Amino acid sequence: MAYAGPGAHNRPMEPPTLTTTRLLLRTVGPQDTDAVHAACQDPDIQRWTTVPSPYLLEHARGFTERTVPAGWANGSMFTFGAFLPAGDLVAMVGLTMLSLGTAEIGYWGTKEHRGRGYVTEAVLAVSRWAFTRVSIDRVEWRAEVGNAASRAVAARAGFAMEGTLRSAINNKGVRRDCWVGSLLPSDLGLPSTAPYIPARL
């Protein structure tokens, strides 16, 4: 059966709060607009992700006040900000539904907090939540070829690298090749929602 689009298989849900050893993960809203705007001034975030460049305050408002709430409301995208106990934003992690049981993960880390494993910790927490609470059986990671930092996070989180897709990313009007990988429930010792029979190679 073909995927019927956002909302067809995913009911609206109240955004949860997740915790890890060091982080609190929650949805973002108007109170986080300034932090998102400041983080996205980083040239690396503008280069390697699809956020607008230049990144204006109106873009941050659109993200925190419209895009994020709409994603939760229609079940198409689940966005978490990762925060330290003191309240500092250290990462953003989002899951976008691609098809029934499959979601693509995207993430970025704030410049001043990189190199401490926060993004990997957040990615694993959100992936576990997806596998156990949203009936997702495949979390797919894609990043433009050359985005070594994103690939390193995916590898540390246990994603299996599956290859390179030609012209699979459109970033600001330019099509580029991307790496692709996946994380399955079994990679984290969790059961799948649907039966999975791997190919015998």
C-alpha positions as CSV (number, residue, x, y, z in Angstrom):
1,M,0.0,0.0,0.0
2,A,1.4,3.4,-0.9
3,Y,2.0,6.0,1.7
4,A,-0.9,8.4,1.7
5,G,1.0,11.4,3.1
6,P,1.2,13.3,6.3
7,G,-1.6,12.6,8.8
8,A,-2.9,9.5,7.0
9,H,-1.1,7.0,9.3
10,N,0.1,9.3,12.0
11,R,-2.3,10.8,14.5
12,P,-1.6,14.2,16.1
13,M,0.4,13.8,19.3
14,E,1.3,15.8,22.3
15,P,5.1,16.5,21.9
16,P,6.9,14.5,24.6
17,T,9.8,15.4,26.7
18,L,12.8,13.0,26.6
19,T,15.8,12.9,28.9
20,T,19.2,11.5,28.6
21,T,22.2,11.5,31.0
22,R,23.0,15.1,30.1
23,L,20.2,16.5,28.0
24,L,16.5,17.4,28.0
25,L,14.8,17.1,24.7
26,R,11.6,18.9,24.0
27,T,9.8,20.5,21.1
28,V,10.7,24.2,20.4
29,G,8.3,27.1,20.4
30,P,8.3,31.0,20.4
31,Q,10.4,31.1,23.6
32,D,13.3,29.4,21.6
33,T,13.2,31.7,18.5
34,D,16.2,33.8,19.5
35,A,18.3,30.7,20.3
36,V,17.5,29.1,17.0
37,H,18.2,32.3,15.2
38,A,21.6,32.7,16.9
39,A,22.6,29.1,16.2
40,C,21.7,29.3,12.6
41,Q,24.1,32.2,12.0
42,D,26.8,29.5,11.9
43,P,28.2,29.3,8.4
44,D,28.5,25.5,8.7
45,I,24.8,25.1,9.5
46,Q,23.9,27.3,6.5
47,R,26.3,25.4,4.2
48,W,25.4,21.9,5.0
49,T,21.7,22.1,5.9
50,T,18.7,23.4,4.0
51,V,18.1,26.4,6.4
52,P,17.9,29.7,4.4
53,S,21.0,31.8,4.0
54,P,21.2,34.5,5.2
55,Y,19.1,33.2,8.2
56,L,16.8,36.0,9.4
57,L,14.8,36.3,12.6
58,E,11.6,35.8,10.5
59,H,13.0,32.4,9.4
60,A,13.4,31.4,13.0
61,R,9.9,32.6,13.9
62,G,8.5,30.6,11.0
63,F,10.3,27.5,12.2
64,T,9.4,27.7,15.9
65,E,5.9,29.2,15.6
66,R,4.5,27.5,12.5
67,T,6.7,24.7,11.0
68,V,7.4,22.8,14.2
69,P,3.8,22.9,15.6
70,A,2.3,22.0,12.3
71,G,4.6,18.9,12.0
72,W,3.5,17.6,15.4
73,A,-0.2,18.4,14.6
74,N,-0.3,16.5,11.3
75,G,2.1,13.8,12.2
76,S,4.5,14.6,9.3
77,M,7.6,15.9,11.3
78,F,8.7,15.5,14.9
79,T,11.2,18.2,16.0
80,F,13.2,18.2,19.3
81,G,15.5,20.8,20.7
82,A,18.2,19.4,22.9
83,F,19.0,21.5,26.0
84,L,21.5,21.4,28.8
85,P,20.1,21.6,32.4
86,A,21.0,25.3,32.4
87,G,18.8,25.9,29.4
88,D,21.4,26.2,26.7
89,L,20.3,24.9,23.2
90,V,23.0,22.4,22.0
91,A,21.3,20.6,19.1
92,M,18.2,20.3,17.0
93,V,16.9,16.9,15.9
94,G,14.0,16.3,13.6
95,L,12.3,13.2,12.1
96,T,10.4,13.7,8.8
97,M,8.0,10.9,7.7
98,L,9.0,9.5,4.3
99,S,6.7,6.5,4.1
100,L,4.8,4.2,6.3
101,G,7.2,3.2,9.1
102,T,10.2,5.2,7.6
103,A,11.4,8.6,8.7
104,E,14.4,10.7,7.7
105,I,16.5,12.2,10.5
106,G,18.1,15.6,10.3
107,Y,20.2,17.4,12.9
108,W,22.6,20.2,13.7
109,G,24.6,21.1,16.7
110,T,25.3,24.6,18.0
111,K,28.9,25.7,17.3
112,E,29.9,26.4,20.9
113,H,28.8,23.0,22.1
114,R,30.3,20.7,19.4
115,G,32.8,18.0,20.1
116,R,31.1,16.8,23.3
117,G,28.9,14.1,21.9
118,Y,25.6,16.0,22.5
119,V,24.3,15.5,19.0
120,T,24.9,11.8,19.0
121,E,23.2,11.5,22.4
122,A,20.2,13.4,21.1
123,V,20.0,11.4,17.9
124,L,20.0,8.1,19.8
125,A,17.3,9.3,22.2
126,V,15.0,10.5,19.4
127,S,15.6,7.3,17.4
128,R,14.7,5.1,20.4
129,W,11.6,7.2,20.9
130,A,10.6,6.7,17.3
131,F,11.1,3.0,17.4
132,T,9.2,2.5,20.6
133,R,6.4,5.2,20.4
134,V,5.8,6.0,16.8
135,S,5.9,2.6,15.0
136,I,8.9,3.6,12.9
137,D,11.0,0.7,11.8
138,R,13.7,2.5,9.8
139,V,15.3,5.8,10.5
140,E,17.1,7.0,7.4
141,W,20.0,9.5,7.4
142,R,21.1,11.5,4.4
143,A,23.8,14.1,4.2
144,E,25.5,15.8,1.3
145,V,28.7,14.1,0.3
146,G,31.5,15.9,2.1
147,N,29.6,16.6,5.3
148,A,32.0,14.6,7.4
149,A,30.7,15.9,10.7
150,S,27.2,14.7,10.1
151,R,28.5,11.3,8.9
152,A,30.6,11.0,12.1
153,V,27.5,11.5,14.2
154,A,25.6,8.9,12.3
155,A,28.4,6.4,12.6
156,R,28.7,7.0,16.3
157,A,25.0,6.5,16.7
158,G,25.2,3.1,14.9
159,F,23.8,3.9,11.5
160,A,24.8,1.5,8.7
161,M,26.3,3.3,5.7
162,E,24.4,2.2,2.6
163,G,26.0,4.1,-0.2
164,T,25.8,7.3,-2.3
165,L,22.7,8.6,-4.1
166,R,23.2,10.8,-7.1
167,S,21.4,14.2,-7.2
168,A,19.3,13.2,-4.2
169,I,19.5,16.5,-2.2
170,N,18.3,19.8,-3.3
171,N,20.0,22.5,-1.2
172,K,19.0,26.0,-2.0
173,G,18.2,25.2,-5.6
174,V,21.4,23.1,-6.3
175,R,21.1,19.3,-6.6
176,R,23.9,17.4,-4.9
177,D,24.9,13.8,-4.3
178,C,24.4,12.5,-0.8
179,W,25.4,9.7,1.5
180,V,22.6,7.5,2.9
181,G,22.5,5.3,5.9
182,S,19.9,3.7,8.2
183,L,19.3,2.7,11.8
184,L,16.9,-0.1,12.6
185,P,15.3,-1.1,15.9
186,S,17.4,-4.2,16.0
187,D,20.5,-2.1,15.9
188,L,19.5,-0.8,19.3
189,G,18.3,-4.2,20.6
190,L,14.6,-3.3,20.1
191,P,11.8,-5.2,18.3
192,S,10.4,-4.0,14.9
193,T,6.7,-3.1,14.5
194,A,6.6,-5.0,11.2
195,P,8.4,-8.3,10.4
196,Y,11.7,-7.8,8.7
197,I,13.4,-10.5,6.6
198,P,16.9,-9.3,5.5
199,A,18.2,-10.3,2.1
200,R,20.6,-13.2,2.0
201,L,23.7,-11.9,0.1
